[in-house]
Amino acid sequence: MTAYTLRPFEVEDTPSLARIYSRAAAISGKGHYSQPQIDMWANFPVQYFDEFQTMLMQGHTYLATNNQGKPIGFAQLHPTNHLTLLYVLPEFSRQGVGQRLYQHLEAISIADKQTCISVTASKVSKGLFEKMGFISVETEVSLRNNIVFERYNMTKYLAENR
């Protein structure tokens, strides 16, 4: 198990998070998406760096860092009842990093007295969210740069605030 800590996002983290996003999409997306889908997805933070940075500055964005302080994953809660941007470097996947990031953001949502939390999950992350207690509400087909993506709108009810 990898030792890591969580900390809030700082604007200087943007290039590191763009690399995490791109690597996670390019490597973890294999077996779930076509190569054109992967290429479009993985290139988003490079092609739209300013937009990506603006997204990161919204809501609550947290990083998981290794014992050298280097980012290995990140996630965001924006607004306080919607999880987005959960990405972990492939070499650290399935080691609890994404789960811990999610649990930290869920605690923020609960503290904000939210009754449920939602996510639009990729084919890659759907299993993690099901493990965390989310249920699929609908399958969404989105079009980005004329490339079709299937995603899953999912919800989890937060028992502490019901």
PyMOL commands that set and color helices and strands:
alter all, ss='L'
color gray80, all
select helices_A, chain A and resi 11-28+35-47+49-56+90-92+97-111+126-131+159-161
alter helices_A, ss='H'
color red, helices_A
select strands_A, chain A and resi 5-8+60-65+71-77+82-88+116-121+135-144+147-157
alter strands_A, ss='S'
color yellow, strands_A
deselect
rebuild
show_as cartoon
